[in-house]
Amino acid sequence: MSQPAADGYAVLAVRYGTRQATAGEVFLNYHAYGEPDRALGMDYFFWVIRGPGGDIVVDTGFSAAGGRSRNRTALLSTAEALRAAGVAPAAAPRVIVTHAHYDHIGGLPALGASEVIMTEAEYAFWTGPMARRAQFAHSAESGEISHLRDLRAAGRLSLVRGSFPVAPGVELLEVGGHTPGQAIVVVGTPAGRVVLASDAVHYYEELERDRPFSIVADVPAMYAAFDQIRELEQDRGTVIVAGHDPAVRDRFPGRAGSDLVVRIA
């Protein structure tokens, strides 16, 4: 595990979309818990790590077409959300892609000069034949996967494995589960470590009640990711940022220039 940079980082969660769901839609085999179904809101975030070496953007949100085809409510376009967070796309901030679902890579064209970092396993899966099967394809946009291929051909996509130091104090960790190469990002800040769990943990309830999410490539790997994130959480000062939970706005109530931008640390 890399150590925090001396100057530390600030971390922002940018809420760009929302939808209304139910627990039965969200949790795998929810009927197994013997509980009545219930309404469950879902927020869509991407994240900005602000540090002395420049900004790092973690995921990029869904495209207008990707959100519209799934009846998601867009609060901001990727370009608008970046501006709300004070990120200048022209400065070509590095981008970490935690996984290749439509709501995490749809905004990549808004960062047209940036280096993009993702796991080799994730890229290999989504550019391979299995990704075209219906149970996987419904979570991705074929044109956006083609864009990843174009980035790779242009030398702007870096593929990594396991644990990768993106910058001093910023580490990508491959955990799998939700997708074959799902990654999380661990950031050292003056207040302690921030774990950007992305879709390894959509909702805090997944960790707290050991409930896998309904979209999953490998259930044992998802459980193992829960365990790994719980272990990280044992270190004093470490906070977990869930990928889609509206509770993020309650657990981290700080605002950073916009009601849709939450200051994590």
N, C-alpha and C positions, 0 to 999 in steps of 0.2 A: 504494500500500500504506500503510495507516494505521500510525502509530508506536505502540509500546507505551505504555500509560499509565504515569505517573510511579510509581505505587505497585505496578504490576504485578498479575498474577493468579496464582491457583493453579488447576490443572486436574486433575480427577478423571475416571477411567474407571470406570464402574459396570457390572460383569458380572452380568447378570440371567438369562442363559439359555445353553444349549449344545446341541450335537448332534454326532453322528458322521457324517462325510461321506467321500467319496473324491476324489482329484484329478480323476478323470474327471467327477465331478459338478460340481466347483468351477470348473475352467478350461475356457474355450471351445475346442471341438475339440481336446481334450487328446491325442487320437491323433496329431495332427500333429507332436508332439514326439518320437514314437518311444520313449516311456518306458513301463514297466509301470505299471499303476494302483497306487495306494497309499492307505492310510487317511489321513484328514486331519480333525483336529478343527476344529470351528467354534464360536467364542464369540460371544455377543450382548452388545453394550455400548450404553449411552448415556453422555453426558458432561456434566459440570458445570464451569462456569467460575465461580470464586469471586473476587469483586473488591470494591473499596471501594464500588461502586454497587449491590451486591447480586448474587445468583446469576443466572446464565444457564444454562438447561438446553438441551443440544443433543440433540434427538431424545428419544423417550419409551418405546421398547421395544414389544414385541408385547402384545396383549391376551391374556387367558386363552383366548378362543375362537380367535383367530388362531394362537396357538402350538399349541393342541391339534389343530386341523384339519390341521396340517402335521407333527405328531409331534415338535415341539420340546420340549425339557426346560426348564421354567421354574424358575429357582433362587429368584427373588423376583418378586412382582408389582411393577408400576410404583410403587405407593404405598409398598411395603416398601423398594424400591430407593432411592427418594427419601429416605426416613427414614434408611437406612443411610449415605447420603452427606451427611446433615445438612441436607437441603433441606426447607423448610416450604412445602407447596403453598398454604397459606392466605396466604402472603406474595406470591403471584402473581408468581413469577419469570418473566422473559421466556423464551420458548421459541423456539429456532431449529429448524426442520424442514429437514434436508438433502435429503430426498426423501420421497415419499409411499408407500413400500412398507409392508406390514403391520407389519414389525418396527421401524419408525421412528415411526409415528404412532399405534399402537394404544393407547398410554397417555395420549394427550392428555386424555381425560375426567378423569384424576386431577389435572389442573392447570386446574380449571374456571374460573378467573378470569384466567388469564395471557394476555398478548399473544403471538401466534404469528407468526413471520416465516418466509417461504419464498419461493422464486423464482416469479415470474409464469409462467415457462415450465412449471414443474412443476405448478402449480395448473391452468393451462389444459389441459395434457395429460390429467391424471387426471379432470378434470370434463368432458372432451370425449368424442366417440364412439369414438376409437381405443382408449381405455383399456379398453373392453369386449371387445376381441378377446382370444382365449384366451392368447396368448403374453405379454400384459401383465397380464391380469386375474388370473392365478394368483398374482401377487406382491402383490396388494392385496385389501382387504376393502371391499366396496361400502358397508357401513354407515359405515366410517371415512372414506371419501371424502365421503359425505353429511355427516359431522360437519365436514369442512373447509368445505363449502358453508355450513353453519350458522354456523361461526365467521366466515366472510366476511360473511354477512348481519347478524351481530351487531356488526360493526365491530371484531372482535378478531383478524382475520387481515390482516397487512400483506404485500403482494406487492412484491418488489424485483427488480431486474435487475443483471446484471454483478457489480460490486463494490459492497458496501453496508456502511458503518460501523455496526455494531450498537451499539457503545459505544467510547469511546477505547481503542484497542489491541485491539479485537475486530472482525474483518472477515469478512463472508460473501463468498465468491467462487464465482460460478456457473461450473461446468466442463462439465456435461453428461456424455454417454457412457453411464454405467450406466442413467440415466433422462434424459429430455429436459432437465430442469432441475436435475440433481444439483448440490449445492453442497458446498463444504468450508468450514471455519472456521479462520482464522488468529488466534492469540492471542499477545499480547506478555506475557512473564513475566520476572521478574528473572533467570532463567537463560538466557533466549533465547526464540525463537519456537516455539510449538507449532502444528503443522498437524494439525487433526482432519480426517483424510481421509475419514471415514465410508466410504461404499461406492464412492467413487472409487478406493479401494484397500482391498479386503477383506483381502488377505494381502500381506505384504511381498514374497513371491515375484512378485507382479504387477509391482512396480517393478524388482526385482532381476533378473528373467528375462524381462521384457516379455511377460507372459502375461495377456491379458484374462480377465475373469471370465465365467462362462457366461451370466449374465443381463445383457444389454446391449441398449440401444436404438440405439446408434450406435457401431460399432467404431472408426472413425477418431477420433471425439470422445473415446472412452475412451483411445486411445493418446495423443491430444493432452493429456488430463488427466494421464496419467503424466508426460509431458514437463514440463508446468507444475509439477507437484509436485516433480519432480527439480530443477527450477530453483530453487524455493523452498528446497530442502534444501541448496543450495550455500552459503547464508548461514551463517556460523559460529554455532553454538549452536542452530540450528534442528533440531527433532526431528519426525518423522512418526509419527502414531498411526493404525495401520491399523484398519479398522472391525470386522473379525471374526477377527483372527488371535490364537490362544492365545498366540503369542509376545509379545504386548503385556505379559503378566504377567511375562515373563522380562526384557524390555528395560527395564521400569519396575517394579522389584520393591518399591517403597515401598508400604506399606499405610496406609490412612487410616481407622482405627477399625473396619474390617470386612475379612475376607479377600476379599470380593467388590468392594471399592473400592480401586482402584489410583491412587496419587498420581503423576501424570505430571510435574508441575512445581509 
